[in-house]
Amino acid sequence: MVLLILAVSVIGYVGAISAERWQPRKRAILWIVVVLLLSILGYFKYANFFVEGFVALAPYLGFKPSAIVLEIILPIGISFHIFQTLAYVVDVSRGDYLAERDFIRFTSFTMFFPQLVAGPIERAHDLLPQFAAPRKIDRKLMGHAFHLIVIGYFFKIFVADSAAEIANVAFREDQPSGWWTVFGTLAFGLQIYGDFLGYSMIAKGVAALLGFELSWNFAHPYWATSIREFWQRWHITLSRWLRDYLYIPLGGNRGSPFAAPRNTLITMALGGLWHGANWTFIACGAYCMGSPWPSIIPWGGGSRLKMPLGRSSLGPSPCWLCSSGGSCFVRRIGRKSRE
Amino acid sequence: MSRALRNFEWYPAHGEVLITLAFLSIIMFLYEYLERKKDDRFALLRLSPWAGASIYGAAIWLTLAYASRAGSSFIYFQF
């Protein structure tokens, strides 16, 4: 695991310096880095998905392969680690950020413990300079760390795990009753939110104890009044990553009237695939497209996301049911497909 | 799954589940409502010392009391 993370860091470190030094060849260097990093991610996360897909498809193509299941252990947090490193190399090759020469500082950025396993996915210009600057740990920062850690653990252990007990009963049943379907849907919405919000708060709190500031990953997503707004408030650092390094390079909302829906569809489907090597996750990405086009393009409106906390809203909205319903669909069908 | 939607028979045990869900939802709602109302992510810290101590004390107590359950790992660790 450590060697793998180190290898990814070395690729990012060497790739960024090379792209900066050899400007005329920076595009080729960037492609090499992208292929290397995505190959590592693809092998560890998606090898079985593609092998199983091939085995299922092969009879229709006239082959009869024997079913192979590779015994690959997915290293914890590999997606987050690779996405953060990839973003750094892209930023350097675009000229948005100067390549870091200090290897220890760079690996501290890519292997920063509080956010190593599940984010937030930090941009280089937000986190890397903090390693060079003198850290000031004062009473205010400690207060914030205390709040984030205490409430984060409370959300995970009390709220999310309590909701999980209800959701697990609902999902264990082969034919749950109507009420258990409703309870399971609501409970899973609470579970996944409490779980990930709790984790993100603990990560931010632990970083604050060390004198660092990490990004917020949530901005009250269940208060959103549209699917578009929901994705602006849920897992914000991943949404930004997908916008800046996938949606906009694909063309964003420029070009033909079909460009934005097409690019959104690709981005959401790949975002779904990022969550897991299963067709159900891709289906979930497609499910998130189930609203009128203008309201579902999460990144169409402006270059920076703005979500003031005090913005008025109708309150927790049907987005809860909508997103929980989608997640439950994925969880239920996913379980069936594994059986 | 669609068969489930035709079976909405209510049992007394459902009430307990509903109360649990309502309780957990109200906690989340109140926490976020306070943050939004004060436009401050750390609104709980700015409460009066007694109110703050009560809320943080209750959160720590409930966390410790429920920590011995067979809890699950963080969902996003699998990604």
HADDOCK unambig.tbl for C-alpha pairs under 7 A between the chains (distance, minus, plus):
assign (segid A and resid 76 and name CA) (segid B and resid 77 and name CA) 6.12 0.50 0.50
assign (segid A and resid 76 and name CA) (segid B and resid 78 and name CA) 6.57 0.50 0.50
assign (segid A and resid 77 and name CA) (segid B and resid 77 and name CA) 6.16 0.50 0.50
assign (segid A and resid 77 and name CA) (segid B and resid 79 and name CA) 6.05 0.50 0.50
assign (segid A and resid 79 and name CA) (segid B and resid 79 and name CA) 6.17 0.50 0.50
assign (segid A and resid 117 and name CA) (segid B and resid 77 and name CA) 6.35 0.50 0.50
assign (segid A and resid 118 and name CA) (segid B and resid 76 and name CA) 6.04 0.50 0.50
assign (segid A and resid 118 and name CA) (segid B and resid 77 and name CA) 5.86 0.50 0.50
assign (segid A and resid 150 and name CA) (segid B and resid 60 and name CA) 6.55 0.50 0.50
assign (segid A and resid 151 and name CA) (segid B and resid 59 and name CA) 6.85 0.50 0.50
assign (segid A and resid 153 and name CA) (segid B and resid 63 and name CA) 6.77 0.50 0.50
assign (segid A and resid 154 and name CA) (segid B and resid 59 and name CA) 5.82 0.50 0.50
assign (segid A and resid 154 and name CA) (segid B and resid 63 and name CA) 5.24 0.50 0.50
assign (segid A and resid 157 and name CA) (segid B and resid 63 and name CA) 5.92 0.50 0.50
assign (segid A and resid 157 and name CA) (segid B and resid 66 and name CA) 6.66 0.50 0.50
assign (segid A and resid 157 and name CA) (segid B and resid 67 and name CA) 6.26 0.50 0.50
assign (segid A and resid 158 and name CA) (segid B and resid 62 and name CA) 6.63 0.50 0.50
assign (segid A and resid 158 and name CA) (segid B and resid 63 and name CA) 5.77 0.50 0.50
assign (segid A and resid 158 and name CA) (segid B and resid 66 and name CA) 6.28 0.50 0.50
assign (segid A and resid 159 and name CA) (segid B and resid 24 and name CA) 5.99 0.50 0.50
assign (segid A and resid 161 and name CA) (segid B and resid 71 and name CA) 6.04 0.50 0.50
assign (segid A and resid 161 and name CA) (segid B and resid 72 and name CA) 6.95 0.50 0.50
assign (segid A and resid 175 and name CA) (segid B and resid 1 and name CA) 6.68 0.50 0.50
assign (segid A and resid 175 and name CA) (segid B and resid 4 and name CA) 6.33 0.50 0.50
assign (segid A and resid 176 and name CA) (segid B and resid 4 and name CA) 5.81 0.50 0.50
assign (segid A and resid 177 and name CA) (segid B and resid 4 and name CA) 4.74 0.50 0.50
assign (segid A and resid 177 and name CA) (segid B and resid 7 and name CA) 5.43 0.50 0.50
assign (segid A and resid 177 and name CA) (segid B and resid 8 and name CA) 6.42 0.50 0.50
assign (segid A and resid 178 and name CA) (segid B and resid 4 and name CA) 4.60 0.50 0.50
assign (segid A and resid 178 and name CA) (segid B and resid 5 and name CA) 4.60 0.50 0.50
assign (segid A and resid 178 and name CA) (segid B and resid 6 and name CA) 6.60 0.50 0.50
assign (segid A and resid 178 and name CA) (segid B and resid 7 and name CA) 5.16 0.50 0.50
assign (segid A and resid 178 and name CA) (segid B and resid 8 and name CA) 4.84 0.50 0.50
assign (segid A and resid 179 and name CA) (segid B and resid 8 and name CA) 5.79 0.50 0.50
assign (segid A and resid 187 and name CA) (segid B and resid 21 and name CA) 6.76 0.50 0.50
assign (segid A and resid 195 and name CA) (segid B and resid 74 and name CA) 6.20 0.50 0.50
assign (segid A and resid 195 and name CA) (segid B and resid 75 and name CA) 6.77 0.50 0.50
assign (segid A and resid 196 and name CA) (segid B and resid 76 and name CA) 6.75 0.50 0.50
assign (segid A and resid 220 and name CA) (segid B and resid 32 and name CA) 6.83 0.50 0.50
assign (segid A and resid 275 and name CA) (segid B and resid 79 and name CA) 5.88 0.50 0.50
assign (segid A and resid 276 and name CA) (segid B and resid 79 and name CA) 6.71 0.50 0.50
assign (segid A and resid 309 and name CA) (segid B and resid 36 and name CA) 5.29 0.50 0.50
assign (segid A and resid 309 and name CA) (segid B and resid 39 and name CA) 5.22 0.50 0.50
assign (segid A and resid 310 and name CA) (segid B and resid 36 and name CA) 5.06 0.50 0.50
assign (segid A and resid 310 and name CA) (segid B and resid 37 and name CA) 6.39 0.50 0.50
assign (segid A and resid 310 and name CA) (segid B and resid 39 and name CA) 4.96 0.50 0.50
